[in-house]
Amino acid sequence: MKEHFTIGEISALTGLSSHALRYYDKIGLVRPEAVNDQTGYRLYSYLQLFTLDWIRHLQLLGFKLDQIREILSDTSAQTLVRHLSQRSQELDGEIRKLEMLRDAVDYYLKLYRGSSREAALPELPYLTREQARYVFSEPYRPGEPILRTAGFRLMGQKNRKEYRDLFFLRRAGYTLDYAALLEGQVRPENYYYMLGRRPERDIPAVRELPAGTYLCYRCRILSPGADLTPLLEILEKLQGEHMVIANESDDNLDDALGAYVQSQFELQVFLYP
């Protein structure tokens, strides 16, 4: 059994690069046990192989070098347990973020795969079941026009530091005045962005769109002369007040104002849970 190993041999055995080993020496994390006086080669002992392998493993777990130095300095394992506990919490947060990203990707995949099919459907009212949804909303002020008002304020709100833990989807919409809709008028009460999941804390700007059965109708509600007649013929037969929302259909990715005004919305009238 050899007593010492060169930096090249250590690199081959541990998978650590020669550059990394020299850097560990420079910062005092792992210094070679000896240096050959004639060649200047760094020489590592057999036991240092295990120390270096442990360092590489700790790096794979996501620890930084200053944390690893602290872990190696305590042979009681108390420091290791503390750092492992902290890392576990960090990984929980990363997992939650990855789950939100996956949910968002799946949401957009389903949305845009189905956009061409939905565009081909006739503009007739239909029923659909929806799960509970959550939106981040901004109310309209009395007399405000639909465009460039509540939406402008909401954009500023959603990008504030205190809302960075929320997961916003690229889908917006309106809650509408039901009484005005019965008169054939599209009068927004709130502008909102859809959230990818329910927030973990109470936020005044967030509201729940309840799970249940919705009466739906697609039309270009922002376009002059939008025909609401097929929907109104059904609504006139309903009793009481009903929540009504208007979701952007997202059947194209054109963000120009003219394209937005001509885009389809899906009106959803909540009927029952």
C-alpha positions as CSV (number, residue, x, y, z in Angstrom):
1,M,0.0,0.0,0.0
2,K,1.3,3.4,-1.0
3,E,1.8,5.9,1.8
4,H,1.3,9.0,-0.4
5,F,-0.5,9.9,-3.5
6,T,0.1,12.7,-6.0
7,I,-2.5,15.3,-6.9
8,G,-3.1,13.5,-10.2
9,E,-3.7,10.1,-8.5
10,I,-6.0,11.8,-5.9
11,S,-8.0,13.4,-8.7
12,A,-8.4,10.1,-10.5
13,L,-9.5,8.3,-7.3
14,T,-11.9,10.9,-5.9
15,G,-13.2,12.6,-9.1
16,L,-12.1,16.0,-7.8
17,S,-10.2,18.1,-10.3
18,S,-6.6,19.1,-9.8
19,H,-7.8,22.7,-9.8
20,A,-10.2,22.0,-7.0
21,L,-7.5,20.2,-4.9
22,R,-5.1,23.1,-5.4
23,Y,-7.9,25.5,-4.3
24,Y,-8.6,23.4,-1.2
25,D,-4.9,23.7,-0.3
26,K,-5.0,27.4,-0.9
27,I,-7.9,28.1,1.4
28,G,-6.7,25.6,4.0
29,L,-9.6,23.2,3.7
30,V,-7.4,20.2,3.0
31,R,-3.7,20.7,2.8
32,P,-1.5,17.9,1.4
33,E,0.3,15.9,4.1
34,A,3.6,16.4,2.5
35,V,5.3,18.2,-0.4
36,N,8.2,16.6,-2.4
37,D,11.2,18.8,-1.8
38,Q,12.7,17.9,-5.2
39,T,9.6,18.1,-7.5
40,G,7.3,20.3,-5.4
41,Y,4.5,17.8,-5.9
42,R,1.7,17.8,-3.4
43,L,1.4,14.4,-1.6
44,Y,-1.7,13.2,0.1
45,S,-2.0,10.4,2.6
46,Y,-4.3,7.4,2.4
47,L,-6.6,8.7,5.1
48,Q,-7.0,12.0,3.3
49,L,-8.7,10.1,0.5
50,F,-11.7,9.6,2.7
51,T,-11.7,13.2,3.8
52,L,-11.7,14.4,0.2
53,D,-14.4,11.9,-0.8
54,W,-16.5,13.1,2.1
55,I,-16.0,16.7,0.9
56,R,-17.1,15.8,-2.6
57,H,-20.2,14.0,-1.2
58,L,-21.1,17.1,0.9
59,Q,-20.8,19.2,-2.2
60,L,-23.3,16.9,-4.0
61,L,-25.7,17.5,-1.1
62,G,-25.5,21.2,-1.8
63,F,-23.2,22.4,0.9
64,K,-20.8,25.3,0.3
65,L,-17.1,25.1,1.1
66,D,-17.4,27.4,4.2
67,Q,-20.1,25.1,5.5
68,I,-18.0,22.0,4.8
69,R,-15.1,23.6,6.6
70,E,-17.3,24.1,9.7
71,I,-18.6,20.5,9.4
72,L,-15.1,19.0,9.2
73,S,-14.0,21.0,12.2
74,D,-16.5,19.3,14.6
75,T,-15.9,15.6,15.1
76,S,-19.0,15.3,17.3
77,A,-21.4,15.5,14.3
78,Q,-23.5,18.2,16.0
79,T,-22.5,20.8,13.4
80,L,-23.3,18.3,10.7
81,V,-26.8,17.7,12.1
82,R,-27.4,21.4,12.3
83,H,-26.4,22.0,8.7
84,L,-28.3,18.9,7.5
85,S,-31.5,20.2,9.2
86,Q,-31.1,23.6,7.5
87,R,-30.4,21.9,4.1
88,S,-33.5,19.8,4.5
89,Q,-35.6,22.9,4.9
90,E,-33.9,24.5,1.9
91,L,-34.7,21.5,-0.2
92,D,-38.3,21.5,0.9
93,G,-38.5,25.0,-0.4
94,E,-36.8,24.1,-3.7
95,I,-39.2,21.1,-4.1
96,R,-42.2,23.3,-3.6
97,K,-40.9,25.7,-6.2
98,L,-40.2,22.9,-8.7
99,E,-43.7,21.5,-8.1
100,M,-45.2,24.9,-8.9
101,L,-43.1,25.2,-12.0
102,R,-44.2,21.7,-13.1
103,D,-47.8,22.6,-12.5
104,A,-47.5,25.8,-14.5
105,V,-45.9,24.0,-17.4
106,D,-48.6,21.3,-17.4
107,Y,-51.2,24.1,-17.2
108,Y,-49.8,25.9,-20.2
109,L,-49.4,22.7,-22.1
110,K,-53.0,21.8,-21.6
111,L,-54.1,25.3,-22.4
112,Y,-52.3,25.8,-25.7
113,R,-52.8,22.3,-26.9
114,G,-56.5,22.8,-26.6
115,S,-56.6,26.4,-27.9
116,S,-57.1,25.4,-31.5
117,R,-59.8,22.9,-30.6
118,E,-61.6,25.4,-28.5
119,A,-61.4,28.0,-31.2
120,A,-63.3,25.6,-33.5
121,L,-66.2,25.2,-31.1
122,P,-69.4,27.0,-31.9
123,E,-70.1,30.2,-30.0
124,L,-72.9,28.5,-28.0
125,P,-73.3,28.4,-24.2
126,Y,-72.1,25.2,-22.5
127,L,-71.6,23.9,-19.0
128,T,-68.2,23.0,-17.4
129,R,-67.0,21.9,-14.0
130,E,-64.1,23.8,-12.4
131,Q,-61.9,23.2,-9.5
132,A,-61.4,25.9,-6.9
133,R,-59.2,28.6,-8.4
134,Y,-57.4,31.6,-6.9
135,V,-56.8,35.0,-8.4
136,F,-54.9,38.1,-7.4
137,S,-57.2,41.1,-8.1
138,E,-57.5,44.8,-8.2
139,P,-60.9,46.6,-8.0
140,Y,-62.0,49.1,-10.6
141,R,-62.8,52.6,-9.4
142,P,-66.2,54.1,-10.3
143,G,-66.4,55.3,-13.9
144,E,-63.0,53.8,-14.9
145,P,-62.6,52.5,-18.5
146,I,-61.7,48.8,-18.8
147,L,-58.3,49.3,-20.3
148,R,-55.1,50.9,-18.8
149,T,-56.6,51.4,-15.3
150,A,-57.0,48.5,-12.8
151,G,-54.7,46.3,-15.0
152,F,-52.0,48.9,-14.8
153,R,-52.3,49.1,-11.0
154,L,-52.4,45.4,-10.7
155,M,-49.2,45.0,-12.7
156,G,-47.4,47.2,-10.1
157,Q,-48.9,45.3,-7.2
158,K,-48.0,41.8,-8.3
159,N,-44.4,42.7,-8.7
160,R,-43.9,44.0,-5.2
161,K,-41.5,42.3,-2.9
162,E,-44.1,40.9,-0.5
163,Y,-45.8,38.9,-3.2
164,R,-42.7,37.2,-4.6
165,D,-43.8,33.9,-3.0
166,L,-47.0,33.9,-5.1
167,F,-47.0,31.9,-8.4
168,F,-48.7,34.0,-11.1
169,L,-49.9,32.4,-14.3
170,R,-49.9,34.2,-17.6
171,R,-53.6,34.5,-17.6
172,A,-55.8,37.5,-16.7
173,G,-59.4,38.2,-16.6
174,Y,-62.3,40.2,-15.0
175,T,-65.0,39.7,-12.5
176,L,-68.1,41.4,-13.9
177,D,-71.2,43.1,-12.6
178,Y,-74.0,40.6,-13.0
179,A,-76.8,43.1,-13.0
180,A,-75.1,45.0,-15.8
181,L,-74.5,41.8,-17.7
182,L,-78.2,41.1,-17.7
183,E,-78.7,44.5,-19.4
184,G,-76.1,43.4,-22.1
185,Q,-73.3,45.5,-20.6
186,V,-69.8,44.4,-19.8
187,R,-68.9,46.3,-16.6
188,P,-65.8,45.0,-14.8
189,E,-65.6,45.0,-11.0
190,N,-62.1,43.6,-10.7
191,Y,-59.1,42.8,-12.9
192,Y,-57.2,39.7,-11.9
193,Y,-54.2,37.5,-12.6
194,M,-54.7,33.7,-12.1
195,L,-52.6,32.0,-9.5
196,G,-51.0,28.6,-10.0
197,R,-52.0,27.5,-6.6
198,R,-53.6,28.6,-3.3
199,P,-51.3,30.9,-1.3
200,E,-50.0,29.6,2.0
201,R,-51.0,32.8,3.8
202,D,-54.0,35.1,3.9
203,I,-53.7,38.0,1.4
204,P,-56.5,40.6,1.0
205,A,-55.9,40.9,-2.8
206,V,-56.4,37.1,-3.3
207,R,-59.9,35.7,-3.7
208,E,-61.2,32.2,-4.4
209,L,-63.2,31.4,-7.4
210,P,-65.3,28.5,-6.0
211,A,-65.3,25.0,-7.4
212,G,-68.6,24.0,-9.1
213,T,-70.6,24.1,-12.3
214,Y,-70.3,27.2,-14.5
215,L,-72.3,28.3,-17.5
216,C,-69.8,29.3,-20.2
217,Y,-69.9,31.4,-23.3
218,R,-67.1,32.6,-25.6
219,C,-67.2,36.0,-27.3
220,R,-65.1,39.1,-27.9
221,I,-66.4,41.1,-25.0
222,L,-64.1,44.1,-25.6
223,S,-65.0,44.4,-29.2
224,P,-67.9,46.8,-30.1
225,G,-71.0,44.9,-30.9
226,A,-70.2,41.8,-29.0
227,D,-73.2,39.5,-29.2
228,L,-74.2,38.3,-25.8
229,T,-77.7,37.2,-26.8
230,P,-77.3,33.4,-26.5
231,L,-76.0,33.8,-23.0
232,L,-78.6,36.4,-21.9
233,E,-81.4,34.2,-23.1
234,I,-80.4,31.6,-20.5
235,L,-79.5,34.1,-17.7
236,E,-82.9,35.6,-17.9
237,K,-84.3,32.3,-16.7
238,L,-82.1,32.1,-13.6
239,Q,-83.0,33.3,-10.2
240,G,-80.9,35.5,-7.9
241,E,-77.4,36.9,-8.2
242,H,-74.5,34.9,-9.7
243,M,-70.8,35.5,-9.8
244,V,-69.5,36.0,-13.3
245,I,-65.9,36.1,-14.5
246,A,-64.3,36.6,-17.9
247,N,-61.1,34.7,-18.6
248,E,-58.8,35.5,-21.5
249,S,-59.0,32.5,-23.9
250,D,-55.3,32.8,-24.7
251,D,-55.8,31.4,-28.2
252,N,-52.9,33.6,-29.4
253,L,-49.7,35.2,-28.1
254,D,-50.2,38.6,-29.7
255,D,-49.8,41.2,-26.9
256,A,-50.7,44.2,-29.2
257,L,-53.6,46.3,-27.9
258,G,-55.6,45.8,-31.1
259,A,-55.2,42.0,-30.9
260,Y,-56.2,42.1,-27.2
261,V,-59.4,44.0,-27.9
262,Q,-60.3,41.4,-30.6
263,S,-59.4,38.4,-28.5
264,Q,-62.0,35.9,-27.2
265,F,-62.9,35.7,-23.6
266,E,-64.7,32.9,-21.8
267,L,-67.5,34.2,-19.7
268,Q,-68.2,31.9,-16.8
269,V,-71.3,32.3,-14.7
270,F,-71.3,30.3,-11.4
271,L,-74.4,28.2,-11.1
272,Y,-73.9,25.8,-8.2
273,P,-71.1,23.9,-6.2
